[in-house]
Amino acid sequence: MRLQVARAAAVGALLTLTACTPADGGRTGLMLGAGGHLTVAVAWCDQAPDSVVVYQHSGGELLDQATISGPALHGEKIGFIDLDELPKGWSVTEGDLDLREDRFYEIRAHKTGVQLSYGGVTLRAGHEKGLHRDGIVIQHYDDGSEYGYDVKLTQDDLRNAAKEAC
């Protein structure tokens, strides 16, 4: 009987963990958009995101900095959100986009009402000069560093990375 209870508890814990984990909906990256503005690039598989959350890294935790919401992005499985000049219909619904140069941030796209995640990308505020107008930066984390290392992709590469994630 104890063995059955232990197995049931283990299965219940596993189901709880998997039920709360968002499915991959695509990939998020950063680039310099028009006018050199910090721009979020999101590639998706089936459902386009309709919100972006900026988190601040603080003491090993992610703290909410800003939530930006709007209509679902549209395009050929890729869309862009200029953080300096938000697209029509998009606005900061919580917090602010006042990013301090001495802080690290993580930016993640989401789809409201469903458990989809589009991955995240890390940024140290003020380091936009490391970004590119002709490419999108994402991070890989296989080197063991806390913030990963930057990889520059084309729009097609980001779409392909989204497909692989889904």
C-alpha positions in Angstrom: 0.0 0.0 0.0 2.8 2.4 0.9 4.4 1.7 -2.5 1.2 2.5 -4.3 0.8 5.8 -2.4 4.4 6.7 -3.1 3.9 6.0 -6.8 0.7 8.0 -6.9 2.4 10.9 -5.2 5.3 10.8 -7.7 3.0 10.7 -10.7 0.9 13.5 -9.3 4.0 15.6 -8.7 5.2 14.9 -12.2 1.8 15.9 -13.7 1.8 19.1 -11.7 5.2 20.1 -12.9 4.5 19.4 -16.5 1.1 21.1 -16.4 2.7 24.3 -15.1 5.5 24.4 -17.6 4.7 26.5 -20.6 5.1 24.9 -24.0 7.6 26.4 -26.5 5.8 28.7 -28.9 8.9 30.1 -30.6 12.0 32.2 -29.9 12.8 35.8 -28.7 15.8 37.9 -29.7 17.0 41.5 -29.7 18.2 43.8 -32.4 18.6 47.4 -33.2 15.6 48.6 -35.2 14.9 51.8 -37.0 16.7 54.8 -35.6 18.9 52.5 -33.5 16.1 51.6 -31.1 16.2 48.5 -28.9 13.8 46.1 -30.7 12.4 42.7 -29.6 12.2 40.2 -32.4 9.9 37.2 -31.9 9.5 34.2 -34.2 6.6 31.8 -33.5 5.3 28.4 -34.6 1.5 28.5 -34.4 0.3 31.4 -32.2 1.8 34.9 -32.3 2.6 36.5 -28.9 0.6 39.4 -27.6 2.7 40.5 -24.6 6.4 41.0 -23.7 7.6 41.0 -20.1 10.9 42.6 -19.1 12.4 41.1 -15.9 15.2 42.5 -13.9 17.9 40.1 -12.6 18.4 40.8 -8.9 20.1 38.6 -6.4 19.5 35.4 -8.4 15.8 36.2 -8.9 13.8 37.7 -11.8 11.7 40.7 -10.8 9.0 42.1 -12.9 10.2 45.4 -14.5 7.5 46.0 -17.2 4.7 44.2 -19.0 4.0 45.4 -22.6 0.7 44.2 -24.2 -1.0 44.7 -27.5 -2.7 42.8 -30.3 -1.0 39.6 -31.4 2.0 40.2 -33.6 1.5 39.6 -37.3 3.9 38.8 -40.1 5.4 35.8 -41.7 6.0 33.9 -38.4 8.1 36.8 -37.1 7.3 40.2 -35.6 9.0 43.2 -34.0 8.4 45.4 -31.0 10.4 48.7 -30.9 10.8 49.4 -27.1 11.4 53.1 -27.7 8.4 53.6 -30.0 5.9 50.9 -29.2 3.8 49.7 -32.2 0.3 50.9 -32.7 -2.0 49.3 -30.1 0.9 48.3 -27.8 1.4 49.9 -24.4 3.2 49.4 -21.1 0.4 47.9 -18.9 2.5 47.4 -15.8 5.8 48.8 -14.5 8.1 50.9 -16.7 10.8 50.6 -19.3 13.3 52.7 -17.4 16.2 50.3 -17.8 19.3 51.1 -15.6 22.7 50.6 -17.2 24.1 48.7 -14.2 21.4 46.0 -14.4 20.8 42.8 -16.4 17.4 42.2 -17.8 15.6 39.3 -19.4 13.0 39.8 -22.0 10.4 37.1 -22.8 7.4 37.1 -25.1 4.1 35.4 -24.1 0.7 34.6 -25.5 -2.1 35.6 -23.1 -4.5 32.9 -22.0 -2.4 30.0 -23.1 0.7 28.4 -21.7 3.2 29.3 -24.4 6.7 30.7 -23.9 8.9 32.1 -26.7 12.1 31.8 -24.8 14.0 34.7 -23.3 16.9 36.9 -24.2 19.2 38.7 -21.7 20.3 42.3 -22.0 22.6 44.5 -20.0 21.0 48.0 -20.3 23.2 50.5 -22.1 24.9 47.7 -24.1 22.7 48.1 -27.1 25.9 48.9 -29.1 26.5 45.2 -29.0 23.4 44.6 -31.0 23.1 44.8 -34.7 20.7 46.2 -37.3 21.5 43.4 -39.7 21.0 40.6 -37.2 19.1 39.4 -34.2 20.9 38.4 -31.0 19.9 35.4 -28.9 21.8 33.6 -26.2 23.1 30.0 -25.9 23.7 28.6 -22.4 25.9 25.6 -23.0 29.1 27.2 -21.7 27.8 27.3 -18.1 27.7 31.1 -17.8 24.8 32.7 -16.0 23.9 35.0 -18.9 24.9 32.8 -21.8 26.8 34.0 -24.8 25.4 36.0 -27.7 24.7 34.4 -31.1 23.8 36.6 -34.1 21.0 35.2 -36.3 19.2 36.4 -39.5 15.4 36.6 -39.5 15.3 33.2 -41.3 17.6 31.7 -38.6 15.3 32.9 -35.9 12.3 31.4 -37.6 14.2 28.1 -37.9 15.2 28.2 -34.2 11.5 28.7 -33.4 10.5 25.7 -35.5 13.2 23.6 -33.7 12.0 24.7 -30.3 8.4 23.8 -31.0 
